[in-house]
C-alpha cells in the first residue's frame, strides 16, 4: 500500500485539504489569465485588501480575539497577574540622568520631571512583584498560574516583564498599534508578545485570564483600564479579584475618592474593591490571603 493509500484509509484523517495546503495548490498554479490575475480570484483568506475592508471589521474582531486566546492556551497559561501603569516613569537607573537633563528647564517643567523621578520607586516595586509571582511558579491543573502580563511597553510595563524574566519565567506583553512608533520591551517572551489594532480586544485579553491586577500610577491609559475593571466588578459582570493599587499619595491627589461616595455616584462600599499597597511584599501577601495560597 502506498503512503497516499494509507492516508486515504486512515479513519482519523480528514478528507478536506487544510487551508495551508489549498493555498499551496493555488500558488503552484501556472494559469495566468485576466481572470486568475484579477484580485477577485484571490482566495478570500489570502486577500489582504479584502480583509481590511470596513465591512470585515467583525471578522477582524474575531481574529484578534481568537489568536491570543489560542496561543495562550497552547502555551499552558492558566491565569495571569496583570500589571497596569505609566509609560513615562523612569527606572531608578534612568532617574539621575532625567534630573540632570531637567536642570535647565523652566521651573514648571522641571517639577514635572522631579515628580516623575520620585515615582521611580514604583518601577522597583513592579519589578519586585513580578519577580515574586514568577519565582513561585504556581502550577494548577497542569497550567501556569499568575503569569505576569503587561501592556508590553516601557516604564512600569517593562519593569513587570523584566521581573519575570530575571526570575527565569515567561511573561506576556499586549501591545497596541499607535500612530507614533512603539515596540515591545525586550523582556517580553517573544512567543507571548501580541499586537492589537482594537483597544477593546486588548482590554478584554488583559482580563480574560486575570486573577489579580496591580495598578501603579499612570495616565489616561492606566485610568481607562483601571476604571473599566472597577466597573466590571462593581456591576457584577466580573467576579471579585484583588485590585492592588500602588501609590496612595498619587491617587489621592488626582482622585477625590471620598467625594465619589459623598456625591452619591458610587456607594461607600465600592471603595472596598481597592486594596492599597506600597510594596510588592504587601501586594503578594494580600493576593495569597485572598486565594488561600501557601506562599
N, C-alpha and C positions, 0 to 999 in steps of 0.2 A: 504494500500500500504506500502510495506517495505521501509526502508531507501535506500536500493540498487535500488529498483524500482523507487523511487523518483529521485534519482540521474540520473538514466538512461533516465528518461523522461524530465529532465531539458534541455531546448534548449540552455542554456548558458554553459552547461558542455561539455568539450572536450572529445572526445571518445578515444583518445590515453592516456595511462597512462603517467604521468610525469616521467622524468628520475630518480628522487629520489625514486619513487615507484618501478620502474623497478629494480633499484639497490637493493631495499629491497627484491623483489622477488628472485633475484639472490642469495642474502645472505642466504635466507631461504631454498635454495635447499639442498637436502640431498644426491644427487648423487655424489659419489666420485669414479671416474674412471680415467684412464690415460688421457682420453680426457678432462674431466672437470677440471683436476688438472694442465693441461698444460697452460702456460701463453698466448698462442694463443687464449684460450677460454675466457679470461677476457673481460668484456665489455670495449670497447676502451677508454671511458672517465674515467674509473677507473684504467686503466693500466698505472701506473706511468712511468715504463721503456719505454713504447711505446711513451708516451707524451714527454719524454726527448730526443728522438732520434733527430739527426741532421735534418732529413727531416721534422720534425714537427715544425721547427723554425717559419714558417709563422703562424701556429696556436697559438704558444705561444705569438707571437707579438700581434695577435688579442685579446687574452685573457688579456694581460697586458694593452691593450688599453681600452677594454670594462669594466673590473672590476672597476677601479676607476671612470670611466665615469658614470657607472650605479649607484654606491653608492653615488657619489656626487650629482647626480640628485635626488636620493631618499632622500638625506639629505637637499634638498632645497637650495643648493649653486648655486647662480646665477652668481656671479663674484668673483674674488679674487684680493687681494693685495699681490703680490709675493715679497719675500724678499730674496735676494742673499747676501752672504758674507762669510768671513773666518770661518773655524772651529777651528782656533788657537788663536784668540784674546781673552784674558781673560776678565772675568767680572770684574767690579770695585772691587768687594769683593775679587776676587782671585788675583788681581794685586799686592797687597802688599806682599803676600806670594811668588809670582813669582819673584819679585825683591829680596826678602830675599834669595831665593834659588839660584839666579844668582850671588850673591856676589863673590863667589869663582871660577866662571867660567873664562876661558880665555877671554881677552878683547873683541875679535870679537864676541864671543858667547853671552857675557853679553850685548853687544849693541843690538843684535837681540832681546833679551828678553825685553830690555828697549823700543825698538821701538814698539814691540807688546803691551806692557803695556800702552804706550802712546795712542794707538788706542782703549783702553778700553772704551773711551768716546763714541765710535760708538755702543758698546753694549747697552749703556744707550739710545742713540738716536733710535736704532732699537726697543728697548722695548717701548719707548715713542710713536713712530709712530704706532706700532701695537696696543697699548692701545687706542690711539686717534681714529683710524679707528674702533676699536671694540666697543668703548664707543658710537659711533654714531649709531650703529645698523641700518644701512640703509636697508630698505626693498623696493623692487620694483617688481611689477608683482608677488607678493607672494613669492619672493625668496630673500635670503640674499645676499647683495652686499658687495664687498670689504672684503670678509672673508680672514683672514691672512693665507698665505701659505708659508711654508719654506721647506728647504731640510730635516727638521726633526732632524738634528744633533745638535752638541754643539755650543757654542760661539754665533755668530750673529744669527744663526738659533734658538738656544734656547731662545735668547732674544725676538725674534719675537713671538714665541709661548707663552712665559711667559707673555708678554704684553697683548696678547689676553686673556689668562687665568685669569690674575688679573683683567681684565675688565668684567669677568663673561661670556666671549664669547668662542665659539668653534673655533678651528683652525686646519689647515691641515698640515701634515708632509709627504713629499715624500722621503722616504729613498731609498738607493741603496745597494745591496749586494756587499760587498768588501771582499778581501782576509783576511784583518785583522778585528778583532772583532769590531763591532759598533752596536749601538742600538738607537732607537728614544729617544729624550729627553723627560723628564717626563711631559712636559707641552702640548704636542700634544694631541688633543682629540682622545681617543683610537679608536673610530669607523671611524675616518678620518685619521688614520695612515696607510700609504700604503708602501709596499716594492716592489722595482723593480729589475729585472735582467738586463734589457736593458736600458742603458743611454739614447738612442734615444727616447724611450717611456716615460721615466721620464721627459725629457726636453719638450716633446710635452705636457704632462699634466701640467707642470708649466705654459704654455702659452695658453692653450685652453680656460680657463676662465679668464685669466688675464685682468684687466682693468688699472693696473698700476704696475710698477716694481721698487722697491727700491734696489739699488746696493751699497753695502758697501765694503770697502777694503777687498780683498781676493786673493786667489792663482789661480792655474790653473783651478780649477772647476768654480770659480766665473768668470774668464776671458772667459771660454768656453761658459757659459750660457749668459753672458752679450753681447759678440760679436755676438753670434747667433741671439739674439734679435735685435741688431742693424742692422744686415744683413737682417733679415726678413722685418723690416720696411723700410730700405733703398731701397730694391729691390721691394717693393710694395706687398710682399706676406702677410704682415700683415698691418692692419690699424694702424695709429699713436696712441700712448698712452703715458702717462707720464713715462719717464725713469728718475728716481730720483737718481742722482749719488752723493753719500756722500763721502767726503774726498778729496777735490781738491788737497791738498798738496801731498797726497799719489799718486793719479792717475797721476798728472803732473810729478811726479818724475819717475814713472815706464813707462809712455807712453808719447811720444812727439806728442801730438795731432796736433799741427800746422804743424809738419813735414809731417804727413799723407797728409794734403791738399797741402802743398808746393811741395811734390813729385808727386802730381797729381794722387795718387792711390785712393783718395776719393775727393769729392767736399767739398769746404769750408762750404757749407750749410748743409752737412751731420752732422757737429758738432752741429747743432741746434737741433738734435734729443735728445740731452742730456740736462737735467735741473740740474744744480749744486745745491747741498744742503749741509748745515752743521747741521741743526737742524730738528727735527721732525715737528716742527710747520711750518717751511718753506715748507717742503715737502707736508704736508697736505693742506696748503693754496693753493699751486700750483695745486694739484690734484683737489681740489674743484673748482678752477677757470677754469681748463681745461674742467670739466664736467658740469660747471654752477650749482653747488650744493649749497644749502643754508646751509653751515656749519659754 
